[in-house]
Amino acid sequence: MDIILALIAIGGAAALATSLRILREYERAVVFRLGRVRPIRGPGLIFLVPFGVERMVRVGLRIIAMDIPPQDVITRDNVSVTVNAVLYFKVHDPSRAILEIEDFLFATSQLAQTTLRSVIGQAELDELLAEREKFNHILQRMIDEGTDAWGIDVTAVEVKDIDLPQEMKRAMAKQAEAERERRAKVINAQGELQAATGLKDAARLLSMHPASLQLRFLQTASEIAAENNSTTLFPLPLDIWPLHKAIADGAAAEEEEESLAELEARARASIEAAAQPLADIGQRYDADLLSEGPPQNLEELVQRVRRNVGQAQSGQKPATQEKSETDEKAD
């Protein structure tokens, strides 16, 4: 009898020990009594009906950081990229996380992967690189909507890395280099503009006070001499150049006038030398035309002119000249 009581006591103690469970602060117990779910228990010490009448499933309430594997995606502008992200979520309803889905961790991972491919595939590469925060919010909202029925709350989604092809990286590097060169040219042009504006103001001020220009010249000369140079430059004032140019222009104008006068004299002498024989010939032929008396009509005058022209072309002397020569021989 004592042995039976001892066995009963030992069995009761063992059953009591196996029926007690201790849950941490961040854990909850989903209890099934003969297959039916009971209210959530925990944290702390809980008691389960022994001999398999009640069974417990532990569910953690802490935030879980899940790494989303790299996904090969083609963006809307047909660029192939590899994107990976990290998902932060927690269970806010242990009963639904156990009852609604078989493995909420695996299901959440698969949903995050498909959502990541879908969202990135609808975006362009420039938007994806420049507005990463916006896509993080879109991913969080869409995944949270999908997992809300499972009792899971998605707290954040962060896109970690966007891997581009090497050709695209080189093209983007060239684009960035060209953009930086453009900015450098713009900055250089703005600097030149500011410098030109400052020089214009300085020139206006120096023109109002000529003595200050001389002082500036002396200061520059002293700075050059302080460097122990063997050669010292003395710049000439800019006012000398207009005077030199005027003198040079006057000398050139005088030379041009002299050359024009000389050419005019030569031309006049040549014309006079060429015109004298023609005048003599004209006088002789005019005398010959009138030697026969005045012409009676226009036709007679034309005949005399044609005869004299023909004699001149053949080398014959006019009739008056021949007659004068004959008279001289007779005398």
C-alpha atoms as one frame of an Amber mdcrd trajectory, in Angstrom:
protein
   0.000   0.000   0.000   2.795   2.354   0.864   4.455   1.557  -2.447   1.306
   2.448  -4.358   0.983   5.750  -2.531   4.627   6.511  -3.215   4.164   5.800
  -6.917   1.098   7.990  -7.019   2.969  10.778  -5.287   5.913  10.488  -7.644
   3.595  10.469 -10.672   1.692  13.467  -9.412   4.903  15.370  -8.807   6.157
  14.522 -12.291   2.853  15.549 -13.852   2.887  18.790 -11.897   6.451  19.498
 -12.991   5.643  18.906 -16.638   2.506  21.036 -16.420   4.275  24.148 -15.219
   5.744  26.566 -17.790   7.634  29.817 -17.339   7.240  32.432 -20.047   9.524
  35.481 -20.407   8.178  38.984 -20.609   8.404  39.067 -24.426   6.747  35.617
 -24.876   3.152  34.534 -25.054   1.584  31.048 -25.034  -1.087  29.900 -27.465
  -2.731  27.004 -25.581  -4.751  24.235 -27.216  -7.007  22.090 -24.951  -7.990
  18.937 -26.761  -7.343  20.770 -30.031  -9.324  23.890 -29.251  -7.591  27.191
 -28.712  -7.767  28.781 -25.282  -7.092  32.396 -24.241  -3.524  33.658 -24.560
  -1.429  33.058 -21.434   1.738  34.652 -20.114   4.095  36.014 -19.230   5.293
  34.368 -16.034   4.327  30.968 -14.583   1.452  29.162 -16.281  -0.126  25.785
 -15.666  -1.105  23.275 -18.331  -3.409  20.326 -17.808  -1.083  17.322 -17.829
  -1.194  14.083 -19.786  -1.485  15.949 -23.113  -4.799  17.538 -22.425  -3.341
  20.997 -23.071  -0.499  21.853 -25.384   1.304  25.171 -25.749   2.980  27.050
 -28.638   5.423  29.812 -27.722   5.272  33.042 -29.729   7.795  35.862 -29.369
   6.657  39.465 -29.406  10.014  41.092 -30.076  10.848  42.808 -33.385  12.394
  40.398 -35.868  14.967  41.644 -38.413  14.673  39.517 -41.533  17.113  39.810
 -44.415  15.425  39.748 -47.827  17.661  37.841 -50.281  19.001  39.727 -53.340
  16.416  39.966 -56.095  17.210  40.380 -59.811  14.785  42.995 -61.097  14.320
  44.823 -64.413  13.223  48.408 -63.850  10.627  50.237 -65.902  13.347  51.759
 -68.115  14.757  48.259 -68.861  17.785  48.331 -66.588  18.750  45.109 -64.826
  19.528  45.639 -61.132  20.028  43.452 -58.089  18.263  44.724 -54.953  18.262
  43.418 -51.402  16.571  44.808 -48.316  15.918  44.180 -44.640  12.480  43.757
 -43.082  11.549  44.647 -39.480   8.311  43.194 -38.110   6.761  41.827 -34.920
   3.762  39.726 -33.877   0.998  41.743 -32.287  -1.623  38.944 -32.200  -0.132
  35.528 -31.307  -3.395  33.647 -31.889  -3.771  34.822 -35.486  -0.061  34.260
 -36.179  -0.518  30.588 -35.210  -4.043  29.967 -36.446  -4.147  31.904 -39.720
  -0.905  30.679 -41.294   1.337  27.655 -40.923   4.719  29.402 -40.701   4.435
  33.149 -40.415   8.213  33.666 -40.698   8.489  31.883 -44.043   5.302  33.473
 -45.342   6.454  36.959 -44.401   9.798  36.370 -46.120   8.135  35.230 -49.353
   5.683  38.115 -49.342   8.526  40.597 -48.820  10.493  39.166 -51.764   7.579
  39.310 -54.200   6.598  42.794 -53.066  10.175  44.015 -53.476  10.340  42.732
 -57.058   6.945  44.225 -57.882   7.677  47.703 -56.507  11.183  47.987 -57.936
   9.997  46.746 -61.336   7.540  49.650 -61.578  10.164  52.312 -60.866  12.815
  53.914 -63.046  16.472  53.714 -62.157  16.892  57.428 -61.470  13.877  57.445
 -59.167  15.132  54.362 -57.371  18.522  55.928 -56.701  17.264  59.394 -55.786
  14.066  58.578 -53.858  14.975  55.485 -51.901  13.086  56.658 -48.816   9.849
  56.862 -50.784  10.188  53.263 -51.942  10.925  52.169 -48.372   7.563  53.582
 -47.261   5.781  51.966 -50.210   7.281  48.563 -49.390   6.387  48.895 -45.712
   2.775  49.817 -46.484   2.245  47.011 -48.984   3.855  44.283 -46.868   2.005
  45.468 -43.757  -1.300  45.253 -45.616  -0.496  41.689 -46.650   0.567  40.516
 -43.197  -2.094  42.313 -41.163  -4.423  39.333 -41.458  -1.741  37.130 -39.878
  -1.413  39.292 -36.769   1.963  40.709 -37.880   2.890  44.375 -37.784   5.627
  45.551 -40.199   7.553  48.391 -38.568  10.069  49.252 -41.303  11.575  48.150
 -44.622  14.986  49.409 -45.719  16.533  48.884 -49.156  20.149  48.049 -48.381
  21.948  47.777 -51.707  21.262  48.372 -55.392  23.803  46.572 -57.555  24.114
  47.882 -61.120  25.852  46.323 -64.148  29.399  47.459 -64.866  28.382  49.133
 -68.139  25.748  51.168 -66.322  28.233  52.145 -63.621  30.681  53.415 -66.246
  27.931  55.363 -68.008  26.810  56.927 -64.733  30.418  57.793 -63.884  30.799
  59.585 -67.231  27.541  61.435 -66.648  28.645  62.514 -63.175  32.030  63.637
 -64.526  30.370  65.688 -67.267  28.036  67.260 -64.718  30.948  68.212 -62.475
  32.820  69.706 -65.436  29.736  71.739 -66.303  29.486  73.031 -62.750  33.195
  73.883 -62.745  32.818  75.868 -65.975  29.805  77.713 -64.613  31.642  78.558
 -61.388  34.691  79.687 -63.380  32.522  81.916 -65.581  30.854  83.429 -62.522
  34.279  84.102 -61.030  35.414  85.803 -64.235  32.261  87.918 -64.203  32.829
  88.993 -60.615  36.494  89.725 -61.336  35.560  91.788 -64.399  33.022  93.720
 -62.354  35.617  94.419 -59.674  38.191  95.526 -62.275  35.613  97.826 -63.871
  34.904  99.486 -60.531  38.622  99.762 -59.801  39.298 101.322 -63.208  36.491
 103.840 -62.685  37.919 104.805 -59.294  41.484 105.080 -60.644  40.316 107.232
 -63.561  38.833 109.679 -61.072  42.179 109.916 -59.234  45.151 109.590 -61.649
  47.667 109.868 -58.805  46.428 106.631 -57.333  47.369 104.826 -60.560  50.908
 106.139 -60.263  51.052 105.002 -56.634  49.830 101.582 -57.668  52.554 101.435
 -60.293  55.234 102.330 -57.771  53.895  99.697 -55.356  54.057  97.026 -58.056
  57.606  98.046 -58.959  58.669  97.826 -55.288  57.139  94.341 -55.011  59.062
  93.204 -58.090  62.342  94.657 -56.778  61.853  92.974 -53.384  62.176  89.513
 -54.987  65.865  90.110 -55.904  65.211  89.753 -59.605  67.914  90.671 -62.111
  65.303  92.045 -64.510  62.813  94.754 -63.649  59.881  95.532 -65.942  58.725
  99.111 -66.353  55.354  99.158 -68.109  54.605 102.164 -70.273  51.445 104.153
 -69.631  48.553 103.335 -71.897  48.185 107.000 -72.847  51.350 106.792 -74.976
  49.829 104.351 -77.409  47.162 106.748 -78.855  49.848 109.424 -79.328  52.206
 106.986 -81.053  49.373 105.735 -83.236  48.426 109.320 -84.248  52.057 110.133
 -85.180  52.372 106.941 -87.200  49.068 107.619 -88.978  50.173 111.204 -89.829
  53.501 110.028 -91.269  51.745 107.389 -93.334  49.250 109.982 -94.629  52.072
 112.345 -95.677  53.901 109.559 -97.502  50.684 108.589 -99.264  50.056 112.214
-100.364  53.605 112.529-101.707  53.308 109.284-103.644  49.938 110.364-105.084
  51.366 113.731-106.167  54.355 112.039-107.847  52.078 109.592-109.671  49.843
 112.459-110.794  52.825 114.382-112.212  54.083 111.333-114.080  50.637 110.664
-115.515  50.266 114.289-116.654  53.678 114.230-118.372  52.851 110.962-120.125
  49.516 112.305-121.309  51.124 115.496-122.642  53.836 113.533-124.408  51.279
 111.247-126.037  48.871 114.069-126.938  51.389 116.359-128.758  51.856 114.112
-131.834  48.144 113.532-132.043  47.525 117.274-131.953  50.015 117.875-134.778
  48.439 115.162-136.880  44.972 116.526-136.175  46.025 120.026-137.279  47.466
 118.686-140.516  44.397 116.668-141.343  42.066 119.558-140.455  43.972 121.798
-142.844  43.720 119.186-145.560  39.968 118.863-145.049  39.550 122.657-145.555
  42.138 123.052-148.342  39.617 122.260-151.039  37.232 124.831-149.722  34.219
 124.443-147.534  32.200 121.283-148.196  28.957 121.813-150.008  27.055 119.242
-148.000  27.435 116.533-145.362  28.209 113.774-147.861  31.204 115.677-149.247
  32.549 116.208-145.716  32.187 112.480-144.981  34.047 111.567-148.201  36.956
 113.900-147.323  37.186 112.392-143.800  37.184 108.839-145.175  39.898 109.724
-147.677  42.135 111.272-145.036  41.598 108.300-142.681  42.526 105.894-145.456
  45.668 107.858-146.239  46.625 107.845-142.573  46.155 104.093-142.333  48.211
 103.463-145.503  50.969 105.795-144.405  50.385 108.406-147.146  50.788 112.082
-146.423  47.887 114.516-146.666  47.452 116.425-149.912  48.203 119.772-148.295
  51.427 118.422-146.798  52.503 116.993-150.171  51.688 120.311-151.865  53.674
 122.268-149.308  56.648 119.965-149.703  56.423 120.292-153.505  56.355 124.078
-153.232  59.389 124.038-150.969  61.331 121.909-153.469  60.348 124.222-156.286
  61.609 127.217-154.377
